[in-house]
Amino acid sequence: MEKLTQQEEAAMLAIWKTEKGFVKDFLENHPAPAPPYTTLASTIKNLEKKGYVESRKVGNVYEYTPVIAEVTYKNKFMNGFVKDYFENSYKELVSFFAKEKKISPEELKEIIKMIENGK
């Protein structure tokens, strides 16, 4: 599975949110600022070439469906991120965010509860 560019990731977020649809549908669910229609259409064609979406022709337009699940993509690249930047330690990842004050004590308590409850 190939890593996506920021533009491709933003398009995939819109596609995953929509689940199945046309370029105009993805534009509506695209994070702001949304790109021009033609730019998004081109990005989606690249995603199809990379195997992230598949298309079927409906009349004179294409309907796209994700092939790769969002959770599959996130798992693959988060594991690599933690390995590359945090010595393969999620403890180091959480510690980094705590030191940088990017996570509150309340959020940490919530995470601990999730771990203890197996969720």
SELUMLUM-715624 format. One record per atom (N, C-alpha, C): residue in three letters; atom name; x negated, z negated, y negated. Coordinates in steps of 0.1 Angstrom, whole numbers, plus 5000, padded with zeros to 4 digits. Layout:
N
    aa   at      X      Z      Y
   ALA   CA      X      Z      Y
...
//
This chain:
119
    aa   at      X      Z      Y
   MET    N   4991   5000   5012
   MET   CA   5000   5000   5000
   MET    C   4991   5000   4988
   GLU    N   4993   5010   4979
   GLU   CA   4985   5011   4967
   GLU    C   4990   5003   4956
   LYS    N   4981   4997   4948
   LYS   CA   4984   4989   4937
   LYS    C   4990   4998   4926
   LEU    N   5000   4993   4919
   LEU   CA   5007   5001   4909
   LEU    C   5002   4998   4895
   THR    N   5003   5008   4887
   THR   CA   4999   5006   4873
   THR    C   5010   4997   4866
   GLN    N   5008   4992   4854
   GLN   CA   5018   4984   4847
   GLN    C   5031   4992   4845
   GLN    N   5029   5005   4841
   GLN   CA   5040   5014   4839
   GLN    C   5048   5016   4852
   GLU    N   5041   5017   4863
   GLU   CA   5048   5019   4876
   GLU    C   5055   5006   4880
   GLU    N   5048   4995   4878
   GLU   CA   5054   4982   4882
   GLU    C   5067   4979   4874
   ALA    N   5067   4983   4861
   ALA   CA   5079   4981   4852
   ALA    C   5090   4990   4858
   ALA    N   5087   5002   4862
   ALA   CA   5097   5011   4867
   ALA    C   5102   5006   4881
   MET    N   5093   5000   4889
   MET   CA   5098   4995   4902
   MET    C   5107   4982   4900
   LEU    N   5104   4974   4890
   LEU   CA   5112   4963   4887
   LEU    C   5127   4968   4884
   ALA    N   5128   4978   4876
   ALA   CA   5141   4984   4873
   ALA    C   5147   4990   4885
   ILE    N   5140   4996   4894
   ILE   CA   5145   5002   4906
   ILE    C   5150   4991   4915
   TRP    N   5141   4981   4917
   TRP   CA   5145   4969   4926
   TRP    C   5158   4963   4921
   LYS    N   5159   4961   4908
   LYS   CA   5170   4955   4902
   LYS    C   5183   4963   4904
   THR    N   5182   4976   4903
   THR   CA   5193   4985   4904
   THR    C   5196   4988   4919
   GLU    N   5186   4987   4928
   GLU   CA   5187   4989   4942
   GLU    C   5187   5003   4946
   LYS    N   5195   5011   4939
   LYS   CA   5196   5026   4943
   LYS    C   5203   5032   4931
   GLY    N   5197   5044   4927
   GLY   CA   5203   5050   4915
   GLY    C   5196   5062   4910
   PHE    N   5199   5066   4898
   PHE   CA   5194   5077   4891
   PHE    C   5185   5072   4880
   VAL    N   5177   5081   4874
   VAL   CA   5168   5077   4863
   VAL    C   5175   5070   4852
   LYS    N   5187   5075   4848
   LYS   CA   5194   5069   4837
   LYS    C   5198   5055   4841
   ASP    N   5201   5052   4854
   ASP   CA   5204   5038   4858
   ASP    C   5192   5029   4856
   PHE    N   5181   5034   4860
   PHE   CA   5168   5026   4859
   PHE    C   5164   5024   4844
   LEU    N   5168   5033   4836
   LEU   CA   5165   5031   4821
   LEU    C   5173   5019   4816
   GLU    N   5185   5018   4821
   GLU   CA   5194   5007   4816
   GLU    C   5188   4993   4821
   ASN    N   5181   4993   4832
   ASN   CA   5176   4980   4838
   ASN    C   5161   4979   4835
   HIS    N   5155   4988   4828
   HIS   CA   5140   4987   4825
   HIS    C   5137   4977   4815
   PRO    N   5126   4969   4817
   PRO   CA   5122   4959   4807
   PRO    C   5119   4966   4794
   ALA    N   5122   4959   4783
   ALA   CA   5120   4965   4770
   ALA    C   5105   4965   4767
   PRO    N   5101   4974   4759
   PRO   CA   5107   4986   4755
   PRO    C   5108   4997   4766
   ALA    N   5119   5002   4768
   ALA   CA   5121   5013   4778
   ALA    C   5114   5026   4774
   PRO    N   5108   5032   4783
   PRO   CA   5101   5045   4780
   PRO    C   5111   5056   4778
   PRO    N   5107   5067   4773
   PRO   CA   5116   5079   4772
   PRO    C   5120   5083   4786
   TYR    N   5132   5090   4787
   TYR   CA   5137   5094   4800
   TYR    C   5127   5102   4808
   THR    N   5121   5112   4801
   THR   CA   5111   5121   4808
   THR    C   5099   5113   4813
   THR    N   5095   5103   4806
   THR   CA   5083   5095   4810
   THR    C   5087   5087   4823
   LEU    N   5099   5081   4823
   LEU   CA   5103   5073   4834
   LEU    C   5105   5082   4846
   ALA    N   5111   5094   4844
   ALA   CA   5113   5104   4855
   ALA    C   5100   5108   4861
   SER    N   5090   5110   4853
   SER   CA   5076   5113   4858
   SER    C   5070   5102   4866
   THR    N   5072   5090   4861
   THR   CA   5067   5078   4868
   THR    C   5073   5076   4881
   ILE    N   5086   5078   4882
   ILE   CA   5094   5077   4894
   ILE    C   5089   5087   4904
   LYS    N   5086   5099   4900
   LYS   CA   5081   5110   4909
   LYS    C   5067   5105   4914
   ASN    N   5059   5099   4906
   ASN   CA   5046   5094   4911
   ASN    C   5048   5083   4921
   LEU    N   5058   5074   4919
   LEU   CA   5062   5064   4929
   LEU    C   5066   5070   4942
   GLU    N   5073   5081   4941
   GLU   CA   5077   5087   4953
   GLU    C   5065   5093   4961
   LYS    N   5056   5099   4954
   LYS   CA   5044   5104   4960
   LYS    C   5036   5093   4967
   LYS    N   5036   5081   4961
   LYS   CA   5029   5069   4966
   LYS    C   5036   5062   4977
   GLY    N   5049   5066   4980
   GLY   CA   5057   5061   4991
   GLY    C   5065   5048   4987
   TYR    N   5066   5046   4975
   TYR   CA   5074   5034   4970
   TYR    C   5089   5036   4970
   VAL    N   5093   5049   4967
   VAL   CA   5107   5053   4966
   VAL    C   5109   5066   4974
   GLU    N   5122   5068   4978
   GLU   CA   5125   5081   4984
   GLU    C   5137   5086   4976
   SER    N   5139   5099   4976
   SER   CA   5149   5106   4969
   SER    C   5158   5114   4977
   ARG    N   5170   5117   4972
   ARG   CA   5179   5127   4978
   ARG    C   5186   5134   4967
   LYS    N   5187   5147   4968
   LYS   CA   5193   5155   4958
   LYS    C   5208   5153   4958
   VAL    N   5214   5150   4947
   VAL   CA   5229   5149   4945
   VAL    C   5233   5158   4934
   GLY    N   5238   5170   4938
   GLY   CA   5241   5180   4927
   GLY    C   5228   5185   4922
   ASN    N   5226   5184   4909
   ASN   CA   5213   5188   4903
   ASN    C   5204   5177   4899
   VAL    N   5207   5165   4903
   VAL   CA   5198   5153   4900
   VAL    C   5194   5146   4913
   TYR    N   5184   5137   4912
   TYR   CA   5179   5130   4923
   TYR    C   5183   5115   4922
   GLU    N   5188   5110   4934
   GLU   CA   5191   5096   4935
   GLU    C   5179   5090   4943
   TYR    N   5174   5078   4937
   TYR   CA   5162   5072   4943
   TYR    C   5166   5059   4949
   THR    N   5159   5055   4960
   THR   CA   5160   5043   4967
   THR    C   5147   5037   4970
   PRO    N   5145   5024   4968
   PRO   CA   5132   5018   4971
   PRO    C   5129   5018   4986
   VAL    N   5116   5021   4989
   VAL   CA   5112   5021   5003
   VAL    C   5105   5008   5006
   ILE    N   5098   5003   4996
   ILE   CA   5090   4990   4997
   ILE    C   5099   4979   4990
   ALA    N   5101   4968   4997
   ALA   CA   5108   4957   4992
   ALA    C   5100   4950   4982
   GLU    N   5107   4944   4972
   GLU   CA   5100   4937   4961
   GLU    C   5092   4925   4967
   VAL    N   5097   4918   4976
   VAL   CA   5090   4906   4982
   VAL    C   5078   4911   4989
   THR    N   5078   4922   4996
   THR   CA   5067   4928   5003
   THR    C   5055   4931   4993
   TYR    N   5059   4937   4982
   TYR   CA   5049   4941   4972
   TYR    C   5043   4928   4966
   LYS    N   5051   4919   4962
   LYS   CA   5046   4907   4956
   LYS    C   5037   4899   4965
   ASN    N   5041   4898   4978
   ASN   CA   5033   4890   4988
   ASN    C   5019   4897   4989
   LYS    N   5019   4910   4991
   LYS   CA   5006   4917   4993
   LYS    C   4997   4915   4981
   PHE    N   5002   4917   4969
   PHE   CA   4993   4916   4957
   PHE    C   4990   4902   4952
   MET    N   4999   4893   4954
   MET   CA   4997   4879   4951
   MET    C   4986   4873   4960
   ASN    N   4987   4876   4973
   ASN   CA   4976   4871   4982
   ASN    C   4963   4877   4978
   GLY    N   4962   4889   4974
   GLY   CA   4949   4895   4969
   GLY    C   4944   4889   4956
   PHE    N   4954   4886   4947
   PHE   CA   4951   4880   4934
   PHE    C   4945   4866   4936
   VAL    N   4951   4858   4945
   VAL   CA   4946   4845   4948
   VAL    C   4933   4845   4954
   LYS    N   4931   4855   4964
   LYS   CA   4918   4856   4970
   LYS    C   4907   4860   4961
   ASP    N   4910   4870   4952
   ASP   CA   4900   4875   4943
   ASP    C   4896   4865   4931
   TYR    N   4906   4858   4926
   TYR   CA   4904   4850   4914
   TYR    C   4904   4835   4916
   PHE    N   4909   4830   4927
   PHE   CA   4910   4816   4929
   PHE    C   4904   4811   4943
   GLU    N   4894   4819   4948
   GLU   CA   4887   4815   4960
   GLU    C   4897   4813   4972
   ASN    N   4907   4821   4972
   ASN   CA   4918   4821   4983
   ASN    C   4925   4807   4984
   SER    N   4926   4800   4972
   SER   CA   4931   4787   4972
   SER    C   4943   4786   4962
   TYR    N   4955   4784   4968
   TYR   CA   4967   4782   4959
   TYR    C   4966   4769   4951
   LYS    N   4959   4760   4956
   LYS   CA   4956   4747   4949
   LYS    C   4949   4750   4936
   GLU    N   4938   4759   4937
   GLU   CA   4931   4763   4925
   GLU    C   4939   4771   4915
   LEU    N   4949   4779   4920
   LEU   CA   4958   4786   4912
   LEU    C   4967   4777   4904
   VAL    N   4973   4767   4910
   VAL   CA   4981   4757   4904
   VAL    C   4973   4749   4894
   SER    N   4961   4745   4898
   SER   CA   4953   4737   4890
   SER    C   4949   4744   4877
   PHE    N   4946   4757   4878
   PHE   CA   4943   4765   4867
   PHE    C   4955   4765   4857
   PHE    N   4967   4767   4862
   PHE   CA   4979   4767   4853
   PHE    C   4981   4753   4847
   ALA    N   4979   4743   4854
   ALA   CA   4980   4730   4849
   ALA    C   4970   4727   4838
   LYS    N   4958   4730   4840
   LYS   CA   4947   4728   4830
   LYS    C   4950   4736   4817
   GLU    N   4955   4748   4819
   GLU   CA   4958   4757   4808
   GLU    C   4972   4754   4801
   LYS    N   4978   4743   4806
   LYS   CA   4991   4739   4801
   LYS    C   5002   4750   4801
   LYS    N   5001   4758   4812
   LYS   CA   5011   4769   4814
   LYS    C   5022   4764   4824
   ILE    N   5020   4752   4829
   ILE   CA   5031   4747   4838
   ILE    C   5033   4732   4834
   SER    N   5045   4728   4833
   SER   CA   5048   4714   4829
   SER    C   5048   4705   4841
   PRO    N   5047   4692   4838
   PRO   CA   5048   4682   4849
   PRO    C   5061   4683   4856
   GLU    N   5072   4686   4849
   GLU   CA   5085   4687   4855
   GLU    C   5085   4699   4865
   GLU    N   5079   4710   4861
   GLU   CA   5078   4722   4870
   GLU    C   5070   4718   4882
   LEU    N   5059   4711   4880
   LEU   CA   5051   4707   4892
   LEU    C   5059   4698   4902
   LYS    N   5066   4689   4896
   LYS   CA   5075   4680   4905
   LYS    C   5085   4689   4913
   GLU    N   5090   4699   4906
   GLU   CA   5100   4708   4912
   GLU    C   5093   4716   4924
   ILE    N   5081   4720   4921
   ILE   CA   5073   4727   4932
   ILE    C   5071   4718   4944
   ILE    N   5067   4705   4941
   ILE   CA   5064   4696   4952
   ILE    C   5077   4694   4960
   LYS    N   5088   4692   4953
   LYS   CA   5101   4691   4961
   LYS    C   5104   4703   4969
   MET    N   5101   4715   4964
   MET   CA   5103   4727   4972
   MET    C   5094   4727   4984
   ILE    N   5082   4723   4983
   ILE   CA   5072   4722   4994
   ILE    C   5077   4712   5004
   GLU    N   5081   4700   4999
   GLU   CA   5085   4690   5009
   GLU    C   5098   4694   5016
   ASN    N   5107   4701   5010
   ASN   CA   5119   4706   5016
   ASN    C   5118   4718   5024
   GLY    N   5106   4724   5024
   GLY   CA   5103   4736   5032
   GLY    C   5109   4749   5026
   LYS    N   5111   4749   5013
   LYS   CA   5118   4761   5007
   LYS    C   5108   4769   4999
//
